Amino acid sequence: MTNEISEKKLSQEQSEELLHVLKARFEKNMNRHENLKWAEVQAKLEADAEKLWSLNEMERTGGEPDVIGFNKKKDAYMFCDCSPESPKGRRSVCYDREALESRKKHKPENNAIDMAASMGIELLTEEQYRALQKLEHFDKKTSSWVQTPDDIRKLGGALFCDYRFGHVFVYHNGAESYYAARGFRGSLMV
């Protein structure tokens, strides 16, 4: 267990570099988090090395994470992938492990649920996806898997969303499907 935790920690140099990137993005996009102060966000990040590591994974895979809100009950900031399109390093994946294992031919390299778990993040819910789209419009050319209700998943389906024609659309597909233009967006509470 100790080895697993030590792997999920950035070096001092990596931490400083990531904090610099996150601060610059935070300051450039104040419309995403009005009335929040970077110093308070940074203090939370510096107190939790594993969450900082998760944000680095979001950044490394093209997610461009940024603060999109503060949950008073949890006393936590919500980070979300804010890349214009579904993160490049998380595309061409089916929905979950069951879907991946069900494919007989042309299996993708990974699946969204396992990738998110390995990064320490969660896929957005449909509600979170719609809230994100109220801040700015994302996924104008791509689409993103979202958390799928159990009753849909039990029947072999999975949900994904995108933004087209001035609206957020929620669609369904077989969970085993994967496309070069479909990935997933994640969230992280810090």
Buried (B, 14 or more C-beta within 10 A) or exposed (E): EEEEEEEBEBEEEEBEBBBEBBBEBBEEBEEBBEEBEBEEBBEBBEEEBEBBBBBBBBBEBBBBBBBBBBEEEEEBBBBBBBBEBBBBBBBBBBBBEBBBEBBEEEBBEBBBBEBBEEBBBBBBBBEBBBBBBEBEBBBEEBBBBBBBEEEEBEEBBBBBBBBEEEEBEEEBBBBBBBBEBBBBBBBBBB
